[in-house]
Amino acid sequence: MPAKQVLSGRRPSGVRPQGRRRPVPRPNGPVGRGPVEQFRRTRRKLRRAWDRPLTAYYLIFGSALLITVLGLVMVYSASMIKALQLGLGDAYFFKKQFVAALLGTGLLLVASRMPVKLHRALSYPVLAATLFLMILVQVPGIGKSINGNQNWISLGGPFMLQPSEFGKLALILWGADLLARKGDKGLLSQWKHLLVPLVPVAFLLLGLIMLGGDMGTAMILGAILFGLFWLAGAPTRMFVAVLAFAGVIVAVLIRTSPHRMERLACLGATDPGKGDMCWQAVHGIYALASGGWFGSGLGASVEKWGQLPEAHTDFIFAITGEELGLAGTLSVLALFAALGYAGIRVAGRTEDPFVRYAAGGVTTWITAQAVINIGAVLGLLPIAGVPLPLFSYGGSALLPTMFAVGLLIAFAREEPAARAALAMRRPKFGWKRASLRWKSMRRRVTRRPSGER
């Protein structure tokens, strides 16, 4: 480089200073103000937000919280007339559901903070305790029958326990641990290790449930079993064979029960029929149809005044449609869709086989039960008598479901990127570290040499 150019301060040709960029020519019109450009910017921002490590964590927690809170509101609105007809206070069912929600929130927080190893260690005790309680249900004098199904144990007073609801959680935890251990040993490629002992234990749970006559809960357990097979990579032939075998059993159970045949005959019914056989299904459609776009208003339902049976349990979605309209029902569907997507995302991004099976099992459980319940209300599926998860009245259903949501939150926190993001948000030593840093800076300022300002 010539010395004249250096001394004169001129920049040699072809050399650009560090830290400065060449100006980009701008077009004559306004930049980024068109609707197409604004749409692209919004789409890029949404995509970046969707791909963040904590997206699944917030989706699970937020959607489950909103479903539970909205469910409490609708339980109070749908059950107040029923409670007054029984001579109880108008908030009787709401208070019981609120207590169950508080207990379930505690279980959710505990489950979300438990390490994965502890969840795996609880799989066998939970399964053993659930089987013991389900056997007690069939003991005369201990088990209680409600609406023709003997699946309850009285806890004293108005509190009842349905052990079959905990059977869903037990099958998921135990099945996920079993498949994970066999997968580590490379045994899942053999069909006998894939079926045994998972299928016999699942059939034992199904048999105890069907002894009480609760086919709806048995269908959810069957969906969980098929979900675990799918996640484990079962061969198509075996998957189809087990599905066909289960279909034959379901067909026989429906054919041999006049009550179930009546429910099957009410698919798509628009008239109560002979002897009001389809009364509940038809009045569920009436409730949805009278809601319109935005509903008749919270608490203004007509069908809950004795026209629609089980308005606060199995058919609470119909009351939601009547009082909150299409906007309310679509909001509930969107929340369940967000929860299901987040569960699939957790199961798909993990490298831990137990987390993959357990997260997939919980997602299958909640989404399948929601589809069966909402499909029955819409007249697209037979009435199975299963509650809407986190939404319908019933503490026995709410407690294990909230614990399962806590499982999903714990798994979402265990993702490496999510763990790093959470670690960056909280200080390592809290306020004490911040105060020490401030004091050390003050000492540095006061100990400067004289003459420095």
N, C-alpha and C positions, 0 to 999 in steps of 0.2 A: 504494500500500500504506500503510495507516495506520501512523503512527510508534509507536503504543502496541504494536502487535503485533511490530514489529521490535525495540524496546527490551526488551520482556518476554521475548523468546526464543521466543515462540509462532510456530508455522508457520502461514502463511495457509492457509485452506481451499483444497483443490484443488492445492496445490503439494507435490511430493514431493522429498525431499533427493536429491542426486546420489550414486550408488554404492550405494544401498539398494533392495531389491526388495520388492514387496508379498508377504507370506507366502502361500504356496499351501496351501489346506486339504487335509489328508491324510485318506484314508479310514480307517475304524475298523480294518479288518483289516491284516495285514502287507503291505507294498508289495514287489512284485517277487519274491516267494518262490514263486509258483506255477510249475508245470512249463511252462505255456504261455509265461509271461513270461521264464523262463530260456531257453527255446528261442529266443524272439525276440531276446533279448540276444546269445546265441551266434551266431545267424545274422547279426545286424548286425555283430558283431565280425569274423566270417569274411569278410563282404562288404567291410568296410573294409580288411582285410588283403589280400584278393584284388585290390582296386583300387589298391594302392600301386604307385608307379612301378617299384620294383625287384623286383616279384613274378616277372616273366618271367626276369629275370637269375638269381635264386636258383633258380627251377624248372629252368632249363636246366642250370646248373652242378650242382645237387644231384642231379637225376635221372640225368644222364650219369655223375656220379661213382659213385652207388650201383649203376647197371647195370654199370659196368666192374669195380668191386670184387667184386660178387656173381658176375660172369662169371669173374673170376680164381679164385674159390673153386670154382665148378662145373667149370671147366676142369681144375683139379687133381684133383677127385674123379672126373670122368668119364674122364680120360685115363690115370690111373695104371695100370690093368690093361693097357691097350693098350701103354703104354710098357714094362711088364715083359715082355709077350709078345714085344716086339721086341728084348729083351735090353738095354734102356736103363734108366736110373734111373727111379723112379716119378714124379719131379718134372721129367722131361725136357721135356714139352710145356708144363708150367706155367712153367718158367724162360724158355722162348722167348716165351711170351705175356706174361710179366712184363716182359721187356726191351722188347717191342713197346709195352706199356702205358706204360713210362717215356718212350720216344721219342714216343709219341702225346701224352702229357701235355705234353711240351715244345712240340710242334706246336700243341696247344690253347692254351697260354699265349701263344705267339707270335702266333697268329691272333687271339686275343681282344684283344691290345694294338695290332694293326695298324690304321691308319686305313682308312676305306672306299676312299679314292682308291688306296691301295696294293693293296688287294684287286682293284680294277678293273684296275690296271696289270699284275697277275700273270695275268690271264685268258688272254691270248694266249700267253705263254710256257708256262703249264701245259698248254694245249691242244696246242701244238706238241710239247712233250716227251712227252706221253702218246701222241700219234699215232706218234711215232718209236719209242717202246718197244713199242707194239702191233704195229707192222710188224716189229720185230726178233723178236717171238714167232714169226712165221711163217717165219723164216729157218731152214733146216735146220742143226742143230748148235748153235743158240742157244736156240731155244724148247724147252721141256720139256713132256711130256704126262703128266698125272696123272688117273687114273680116266677115261681116254678123251678128256679135254679138253686141248688144247694151248694153254694160256693162261699159261704160266709162263716165267720167266727165272731161271736159277741164278745166285746171287750168290757162290757158293763155300761149300763145306761144307754144313751143313744149311739154310742160309738161301735162300729162294726169294722171287721177286717176281712178283705178278700185276698187270700194268699195267692190265687192264680195270677193276680196282677204282678206280684213279685216273681212269678215263674218266668216272665219275659226277661227281666233283668238277670235272673240266675242263669238262664240258657245262654244269654249273650256273653256274660263274663266267663262262664265255664267253657262254653264252646270256643270262644276266642283263645283262651289259654291252651286248650287241648290242641287246636289246629296249629297254633304258633309253635308248640313244643314238637309236634309231629313234623311241621315244616322245617324246623331246624335240623331234624334228623333225616330229612329227605324222604319221608314216608308217604307224603300226600299224593305221590304219583301212583300208588297202589290203591285200588278201589276199596279193598277191605279195611285199610287203615283210615280211609276217608269216611267210611260209613260207621265203623265200630270204634268206640262206643257212643259216638255222637247220636246216631239215629235211635238206638235203643233207649238212651236216656231221654231224648226228645219225645219218643213215643210213650214213655212212662209218664212224663208230664202231661202229654195230650190225653192219655187214658184217665188220669186222675181228674182232669178238667171235664172230660166228657161224662164221667160218672155223675157230675153235678149238673149236666145238661147245658153247659155254657159253650155253645158251638162258636160264638163270635170270638171269644178269647182263644179258642183252639185254632181258629183261622189265622189270628195274628201270630201265634207260636209257629204255625206252619210256614208263614211268610218269613219269619226270622230264620228258620232252618234253611229254607231255600236261599235266602240272602247269604248265609254263611257258606253254603255250597258254592254259590256263584263267586264269592270273594276268594275261596280256596282254589278256584280253577278246576271245578269238577268237569269231567268229560261230558260232552253233550248227550251221549247215549245214556249214561247213568242219570244225568239230570232229567232227561225226558222220562226215563223209567220210573224214577221216584215220583215225579210230578204226576204221571199217569196212575200210579198206585194210590197216591193221595187223592186224586180226582175220583177214583172208583169208591174209596172209602167215604168221601163227602157225599157222593151221589146216593150211596146206600143209606147213609144217616139221614139225608133229606127225604128219601123215598119212604123210609120206615116211620117217619114222624108226621102226623097230620098237621101239626102246628107249623112245622117248617115248610110243608107243601103249601099251606095257605100264604105264608110270607113270600114264597117264590111266585105264587099266582098273582101277587099284588104288584109285580113289576110294571111300571108305567100306567098304573090304574088312575083313572080320573073320577071314579065313582066308588063310594064305600062298598058297594056290592051287597050280595045276599048276607043277611045277618051282620051287616057292618064289618065284614071280614077285613076290609082294607081301610078301616076308619083312620088309623094313625098315619098310614102312608099318604092318604088323600088330603088330610088336614095339614100335613107338613107342606104339601104343594100349595094348599090354599094360603098358608102363612107366607110363603115365599112370594106368591103371586100378588098378594095384597100390599107388599112392601114398596113396590115401585122402585124408583131410582134412589131415593134417599130415606125411605121408610116413613112410618107413621109417627115416629118419635120415641125416644127412650121411655119405656114404661107404658106405652100406649098400645100394646099388643092386645088383640081380641082373642086369639086362639089359646092363650094361656089361661083363660077363664074356664077351664074344664073341657074345652073342645079337643085339645091336643094332648094326649098322654105323654108322660116323661118329657115335659117341656124344658126342664132344667138339667136333664141328663143326656139321653141319647139324641133328642131333637132340639137341642139348644141352638143349633145352627139355623133351624127354621125360624125360631123367635128372633134371632139376630137379623135374618133377612126381612122379617116383618117390621121390626122397629128401626133398623138402620139401613134398610134397603139394599139395593145392589152394591152401592158403595161400601157398605159395611161388610158384606159377604166377600167381595173381592179383596178387601183389606185383609181379612182373615186368611184367605187363600194365598195372598202375597206373602204374609208372614210365615206361613207353613212352607211355602216354596223357598224363601230365604233360608229358613232353618235346614231344609233338606239339602239345598245347594251347599251350605257351609259344612254339613256333615260329610257330603261326598267329597268336598275339597280336602277336608282333614284326612279322610281315608285314602285319598289318591296321592297326597303329597308326602306321607310318612314312609319311613323305611323300616319301622318296627312292625312286624307281622301281627302282633297282638293288638296294637293300636289300630291297624287297618281292619282287622276282623271286628273288633269291638265297635269302632266308629261306624263301620258299615252296618253292623247289626242294629245299633241304636237308630241310625237313620232309616233303615228298613222298617223297624218297629213303628216309629212315629209317623212316617209317611203312609205306610200301609194302613194303619189304624185310622188316620185322617181320611184317606181315600174311601175306606169302607164305610165310615160314619157319614161323610158328606154324600157319597154315592147313594146311600140308603135314604137320606133326606130328600135328595133330588129325584128319587124314584128310579134310579139307574141300576141299583143293586138291591138284593133282598135285605130286609131289616135284620141286622145281626146282633143288635143289643150291645154294641161297644161304644164307649164314650169318646168324645172328641178330645184328643190329648191336650193337657194343660188348660182346657177350656171348659169342659163339662163339669158338673157337680160330681164329687166323689173323691174322698181323701185317699182311699186305697189305690185309686188309679193315679192320683196326683203325686204322691210321695215317690214311688219308684221312677216315674217319668222325670221328675225334677232331679233325682239322683243321676239318671241317665244323661240329662242335659249337662249336669256337672262333669260327667265323664267326658263329653265332647269338649267342654271348655278346658279341662285339664289336658286333653290331647292337643287342642289348638295351641295351648301355651308351650307344649313340649317341642313344637317345631323349632329347628335351630334358628331360623330367621326371626321368628316371633319371640323366642327367648332372648336373642340379642337386642331386639327392639324394646322389650320390656325392661331389660337390664340397663339400657341407656336412659330410660325415663326416671328411674329412681336413684337417688344418691346412695353411695355405698355406706356412708357413715352418718347420714342424716344431718340434723342441725348442728351436731357437735363439730363435724368436720368443717362446715361453713363458718362457724364462729372462730375456729382455730385459724382458718385461712385469713379471716378479717383481722384477727389480732396480730398474726405474723406480718401482714402487710403494714399495720400501723407501727410495729416495731421497726420495720425497715425504713419507714418514712421518718420516724423520730431519730434514727441513728445515722442520718446522712451526715457526711462531713460538713464542717462549717464553711459557709460561703456558697454552698449549692442550694439552689432554689428550684 
